[in-house]
Amino acid sequence: LKLARGMANLVNPWLTVLVVAVLSGLLTYIANVTLRDYAAKAPGGPLTARNKNGILKVEAWNYLVSVCSQSFVLPTIWVAAFLNRPANWWFQGEHDLACACFSGWVIGYYIQDCKFNWADNSPLIVLHHLGSILLVLCAFGSSGWLGLSITMGFTYEVGSLLCGLVDLNMAPRSSGPIAMLVTTILGMSFVIHGMVVSPPPDAAGWAAGVVAGFGGLARIQQSCAYLAEAKSE
């Protein structure tokens, strides 16, 4: 981990984000194509199973890449960032390798998802992906709030992970919307606390805070809609 942090000083932060975004996009796109093709060759198999009591109710292979990303890749990067955090990491921080990798991975994943699922994604999902990319770019472009931003993003992803696990029939139906609602409120509380205690130091930070706020409100509305559906079923 110390080596990883030292490596960050040798690389342009934005170049690192770009490289990781390209790798993330390629890896997740190839994985999705492979899973889709394999599932098509084995109809009736576990990859084509649908949870009729789930949230999105699509075939299981659709969730594997996102669940792996949210349950392994992003937590690993966040732990690396936390263990190597500098002084006042939460409100200031440094553009280290872990922060760049987290940002690049999220950007690459959302770009490939827009491309891979373009025909199936609703306008709201595409808007969510574009908003998330904008949020990451603003947060990384700020000279402050790096620890807060990466933790907020990770917290949001935990809620999304539970929704994916619901559709994989690995968690109760109501746990997904509830987790999404709780993690969204928690992530927004980080932003509100930051606005009060240590406001963003620049325009990029303020933009990240505003986008996170509107995105959080949209997530809360969607969580409540999912929860209402669960209660009606």
C-alpha positions as CSV (number, residue, x, y, z in Angstrom):
1,L,0.0,0.0,0.0
2,K,2.8,2.4,0.8
3,L,4.4,1.5,-2.6
4,A,1.0,2.2,-4.3
5,R,0.8,5.6,-2.6
6,G,4.4,6.5,-3.7
7,M,3.7,5.5,-7.3
8,A,1.0,8.2,-7.4
9,N,3.6,10.8,-7.2
10,L,5.2,9.5,-10.4
11,V,2.1,9.7,-12.5
12,N,-0.1,12.5,-13.7
13,P,-3.4,12.1,-11.7
14,W,-5.7,12.7,-14.6
15,L,-3.7,10.4,-16.8
16,T,-4.0,7.7,-14.2
17,V,-7.8,8.3,-14.1
18,L,-7.9,8.0,-18.0
19,V,-5.8,4.8,-18.0
20,V,-7.9,3.1,-15.3
21,A,-11.1,4.2,-17.0
22,V,-10.1,2.6,-20.3
23,L,-9.0,-0.6,-18.5
24,S,-12.2,-0.6,-16.4
25,G,-14.4,-0.1,-19.5
26,L,-12.6,-2.8,-21.5
27,L,-12.5,-5.4,-18.8
28,T,-16.2,-4.9,-17.7
29,Y,-17.4,-4.8,-21.4
30,I,-15.5,-8.0,-22.3
31,A,-16.8,-9.7,-19.2
32,N,-20.4,-8.7,-20.0
33,V,-20.1,-9.8,-23.6
34,T,-18.6,-13.1,-22.5
35,L,-21.4,-13.7,-19.9
36,R,-24.1,-12.8,-22.4
37,D,-22.8,-15.1,-25.0
38,Y,-22.3,-18.0,-22.6
39,A,-25.8,-17.5,-21.2
40,A,-27.2,-17.6,-24.7
41,K,-25.6,-20.9,-25.3
42,A,-27.0,-22.4,-22.1
43,P,-30.7,-21.4,-22.0
44,G,-32.3,-22.5,-18.8
45,G,-29.0,-22.4,-16.9
46,P,-28.3,-20.4,-13.8
47,L,-27.1,-17.4,-15.8
48,T,-30.5,-17.0,-17.5
49,A,-32.4,-17.3,-14.2
50,R,-34.7,-14.4,-13.3
51,N,-36.0,-13.5,-9.9
52,K,-39.7,-12.9,-10.5
53,N,-39.8,-11.2,-7.1
54,G,-36.8,-9.0,-7.7
55,I,-36.4,-5.4,-8.6
56,L,-35.4,-5.2,-12.3
57,K,-36.2,-8.9,-13.0
58,V,-33.6,-9.4,-15.7
59,E,-31.4,-12.5,-16.3
60,A,-28.8,-13.2,-13.6
61,W,-25.8,-12.7,-15.8
62,N,-26.6,-9.0,-16.1
63,Y,-25.7,-8.4,-12.4
64,L,-22.4,-10.4,-12.1
65,V,-20.1,-7.7,-13.3
66,S,-21.6,-4.9,-11.2
67,V,-21.9,-7.1,-8.1
68,C,-18.2,-8.1,-8.4
69,S,-17.2,-4.4,-8.9
70,Q,-19.3,-3.2,-5.9
71,S,-18.4,-6.1,-3.6
72,F,-14.7,-6.5,-4.4
73,V,-13.0,-3.9,-6.6
74,L,-14.4,-0.7,-5.1
75,P,-14.1,-1.9,-1.5
76,T,-10.5,-2.9,-2.1
77,I,-9.7,0.5,-3.5
78,W,-11.5,2.4,-0.7
79,V,-9.6,0.4,1.9
80,A,-6.3,1.2,0.2
81,A,-7.2,4.9,0.2
82,F,-8.3,4.8,3.8
83,L,-5.2,3.0,5.1
84,N,-2.9,5.4,3.2
85,R,-4.9,8.6,4.0
86,P,-2.9,11.7,4.6
87,A,-3.6,14.2,7.4
88,N,-7.1,15.8,7.0
89,W,-7.9,13.3,4.3
90,W,-11.7,13.8,4.7
91,F,-11.9,17.5,3.9
92,Q,-8.6,17.9,1.9
93,G,-6.6,14.9,0.8
94,E,-4.3,14.2,-2.1
95,H,-4.8,12.9,-5.6
96,D,-3.1,9.5,-4.8
97,L,-3.3,6.3,-6.8
98,A,-6.2,4.8,-4.9
99,C,-8.3,8.0,-5.4
100,A,-7.5,8.0,-9.1
101,C,-8.2,4.3,-9.5
102,F,-11.6,4.6,-7.7
103,S,-12.6,7.5,-10.0
104,G,-11.3,5.9,-13.2
105,W,-13.0,2.6,-12.4
106,V,-16.4,4.2,-11.8
107,I,-16.1,6.3,-15.0
108,G,-15.1,3.3,-17.1
109,Y,-17.8,1.1,-15.8
110,Y,-20.6,3.6,-16.4
111,I,-19.4,4.4,-19.9
112,Q,-19.3,0.7,-20.9
113,D,-22.7,0.1,-19.3
114,C,-24.2,2.9,-21.5
115,K,-22.6,1.3,-24.5
116,F,-23.4,-2.3,-23.7
117,N,-27.0,-1.8,-22.6
118,W,-27.8,1.2,-24.8
119,A,-30.9,-0.5,-26.3
120,D,-32.2,-1.6,-22.9
121,N,-31.3,1.3,-20.6
122,S,-34.1,3.8,-19.9
123,P,-33.4,7.6,-20.3
124,L,-33.3,7.8,-16.5
125,I,-30.6,5.2,-16.2
126,V,-28.5,6.9,-18.9
127,L,-29.0,10.2,-17.1
128,H,-27.9,8.5,-13.8
129,H,-24.8,7.2,-15.4
130,L,-23.9,10.6,-17.0
131,G,-24.6,12.4,-13.7
132,S,-22.4,9.9,-11.8
133,I,-19.5,10.5,-14.3
134,L,-20.0,14.3,-13.9
135,L,-19.9,13.9,-10.1
136,V,-16.7,11.9,-10.2
137,L,-15.0,14.3,-12.5
138,C,-16.0,17.3,-10.3
139,A,-15.0,15.5,-7.1
140,F,-11.6,14.5,-8.5
141,G,-11.1,17.9,-10.0
142,S,-11.5,19.6,-6.6
143,S,-8.5,20.3,-4.3
144,G,-10.6,19.3,-1.3
145,W,-13.2,16.8,0.0
146,L,-11.3,13.9,-1.5
147,G,-11.8,11.5,1.4
148,L,-15.4,12.7,1.8
149,S,-16.2,12.2,-1.9
150,I,-14.7,8.8,-2.3
151,T,-16.5,7.6,0.8
152,M,-19.8,9.0,-0.3
153,G,-19.4,7.3,-3.7
154,F,-18.5,4.0,-2.0
155,T,-21.5,4.3,0.3
156,Y,-23.9,4.9,-2.6
157,E,-22.5,1.8,-4.3
158,V,-23.1,-0.4,-1.2
159,G,-26.8,0.4,-1.5
160,S,-26.8,-0.4,-5.2
161,L,-25.0,-3.7,-4.4
162,L,-27.9,-4.8,-2.2
163,C,-30.3,-4.2,-5.0
164,G,-28.3,-6.4,-7.3
165,L,-28.1,-9.1,-4.6
166,V,-31.9,-9.0,-4.4
167,D,-32.3,-9.7,-8.1
168,L,-29.8,-12.6,-7.7
169,N,-32.1,-14.0,-5.1
170,M,-29.3,-13.6,-2.5
171,A,-31.1,-11.0,-0.3
172,P,-34.7,-10.4,0.8
173,R,-36.8,-8.2,-1.6
174,S,-37.2,-5.3,0.8
175,S,-33.5,-5.2,1.9
176,G,-32.4,-3.7,-1.5
177,P,-34.6,-0.6,-1.4
178,I,-34.0,-0.1,2.3
179,A,-30.2,-0.4,1.9
180,M,-30.3,2.0,-1.0
181,L,-32.4,4.5,1.0
182,V,-30.2,4.3,4.1
183,T,-26.9,4.5,2.3
184,T,-28.2,7.4,0.2
185,I,-29.2,9.3,3.3
186,L,-25.8,8.5,4.9
187,G,-23.9,9.7,1.8
188,M,-26.0,12.9,1.7
189,S,-25.3,13.5,5.4
190,F,-21.6,13.5,4.6
191,V,-22.1,16.2,2.0
192,I,-24.4,18.3,4.3
193,H,-21.9,18.0,7.2
194,G,-19.1,19.0,4.9
195,M,-21.0,22.1,3.7
196,V,-21.4,23.2,7.3
197,V,-18.1,22.3,8.8
198,S,-15.7,22.7,5.9
199,P,-17.3,24.1,2.7
200,P,-15.7,23.0,-0.6
201,P,-12.6,25.0,-1.5
202,D,-13.3,25.6,-5.1
203,A,-16.0,25.5,-7.9
204,A,-15.4,21.9,-8.7
205,G,-16.0,20.9,-5.1
206,W,-19.2,22.9,-5.0
207,A,-20.4,21.4,-8.2
208,A,-19.7,17.9,-6.8
209,G,-21.7,18.7,-3.7
210,V,-24.7,20.0,-5.8
211,V,-24.7,17.0,-8.1
212,A,-24.4,14.7,-5.2
213,G,-27.4,16.4,-3.5
214,F,-29.6,16.2,-6.6
215,G,-28.5,12.6,-7.3
216,G,-29.2,11.7,-3.7
217,L,-32.7,13.1,-3.9
218,A,-33.3,11.1,-7.1
219,R,-32.0,7.9,-5.4
220,I,-34.3,8.5,-2.4
221,Q,-37.3,8.8,-4.7
222,Q,-36.3,5.6,-6.6
223,S,-35.7,3.7,-3.3
224,C,-39.1,4.6,-2.1
225,A,-40.6,3.5,-5.4
226,Y,-38.8,0.2,-5.2
227,L,-39.9,-0.2,-1.6
228,A,-43.6,0.5,-2.4
229,E,-43.4,-2.2,-5.1
230,A,-42.0,-4.7,-2.6
231,K,-44.9,-4.0,-0.2
232,S,-47.5,-4.3,-2.9
233,E,-46.2,-7.7,-4.1
